[in-house]
Amino acid sequence: MHADLNERITLQTLNNASDTAGGKTRSWTSAGDVWAAVDSKALPEDLRGNALRTGTLYTITVHGDTTLSADMRILWRGKTLRILRLPDVPPRYLYRTLECVSADTLG
């Protein structure tokens, strides 16, 4: 499976800057495009505050030397994905796998 890194994803980092009124402005900046394997499966339905929520869990595999952090997000095929789980991996691992959901799934 890991040999099929055939999907192009964009990694983005969150930037916080002060605006002229003394507030904070948040913006996302591209940290680069990488090749990945993307697998998806439906999440179980969830009832939150009278609203039925559904979503998709995405398992994304990238090369082990890809720089990642839990506060990044991923753009893939027009979807914005939030990183749920980013396991630590020892150096020299060939691949790294993380779990993501659509940014609107968690609310």
C-alpha positions as CSV (number, residue, x, y, z in Angstrom):
1,M,0.0,0.0,0.0
2,H,2.7,2.5,0.9
3,A,4.3,2.3,-2.5
4,D,1.1,3.9,-4.0
5,L,1.9,7.5,-3.0
6,N,-0.1,8.7,-6.0
7,E,-2.1,11.6,-4.6
8,R,-0.8,15.1,-4.4
9,I,-1.7,16.9,-1.1
10,T,-0.9,20.4,0.1
11,L,0.3,21.0,3.6
12,Q,-0.6,24.3,5.3
13,T,0.5,26.0,8.4
14,L,-1.5,28.5,10.5
15,N,-0.1,32.0,10.9
16,N,-1.2,34.4,13.6
17,A,-0.4,38.0,13.0
18,S,-1.4,41.2,14.9
19,D,-3.6,43.6,12.9
20,T,-3.6,47.4,13.2
21,A,-6.5,47.4,15.7
22,G,-4.5,45.2,18.1
23,G,-6.4,42.0,17.3
24,K,-5.2,38.8,15.8
25,T,-5.5,37.8,12.2
26,R,-5.3,34.1,11.3
27,S,-4.3,32.9,7.9
28,W,-3.1,29.6,6.3
29,T,0.1,29.5,4.3
30,S,1.2,26.6,2.0
31,A,4.1,24.6,3.5
32,G,4.4,22.6,0.3
33,D,3.0,19.8,-1.8
34,V,3.9,16.2,-1.2
35,W,2.9,12.8,-2.6
36,A,0.6,10.7,-0.4
37,A,-1.6,7.6,-0.3
38,V,-5.1,8.6,0.8
39,D,-7.6,6.1,2.1
40,S,-11.1,6.9,3.5
41,K,-13.9,5.3,5.5
42,A,-17.2,6.6,6.8
43,L,-17.4,7.7,10.4
44,P,-20.3,6.4,12.5
45,E,-23.2,8.9,12.8
46,D,-23.2,11.1,15.8
47,L,-26.0,13.2,17.3
48,R,-24.8,16.5,18.8
49,G,-27.3,19.1,19.9
50,N,-30.2,17.9,17.8
51,A,-28.0,17.8,14.7
52,L,-27.0,14.5,13.1
53,R,-23.3,14.6,12.2
54,T,-21.6,12.3,9.7
55,G,-18.1,12.5,8.3
56,T,-15.2,10.6,6.8
57,L,-12.0,9.5,8.4
58,Y,-9.0,9.9,6.1
59,T,-5.8,7.9,6.6
60,I,-2.9,9.6,4.9
61,T,0.5,8.1,4.3
62,V,3.5,10.2,3.4
63,H,7.2,9.7,3.2
64,G,8.8,9.5,6.7
65,D,10.9,12.6,6.2
66,T,7.9,14.9,5.6
67,T,7.8,17.7,8.1
68,L,4.4,17.5,9.9
69,S,2.8,19.0,13.0
70,A,-0.6,18.6,14.6
71,D,-1.5,22.2,14.0
72,M,-1.2,21.9,10.2
73,R,-4.0,21.2,7.8
74,I,-4.2,19.3,4.5
75,L,-5.8,20.3,1.2
76,W,-6.7,17.4,-1.0
77,R,-9.1,17.2,-4.0
78,G,-10.9,20.4,-2.9
79,K,-11.3,19.2,0.7
80,T,-9.8,20.8,3.8
81,L,-8.7,18.1,6.3
82,R,-7.8,18.6,10.0
83,I,-5.2,16.3,11.5
84,L,-6.6,14.2,14.3
85,R,-3.7,11.9,15.1
86,L,-0.1,12.3,14.2
87,P,1.9,9.5,15.8
88,D,5.5,10.0,16.7
89,V,7.8,7.9,14.5
90,P,11.5,7.1,15.1
91,P,14.0,8.5,12.6
92,R,14.6,6.6,9.4
93,Y,11.1,5.3,9.0
94,L,10.2,5.2,5.4
95,Y,6.5,6.2,5.8
96,R,4.4,8.2,8.3
97,T,0.6,7.7,8.6
98,L,-1.8,10.3,10.1
99,E,-5.6,10.4,10.6
100,C,-7.6,13.4,9.4
101,V,-11.3,14.4,9.1
102,S,-12.9,17.1,7.0
103,A,-12.5,20.5,8.7
104,D,-16.3,20.8,9.0
105,T,-16.8,17.4,10.6
106,L,-15.7,18.4,14.1
107,G,-17.5,21.7,14.1
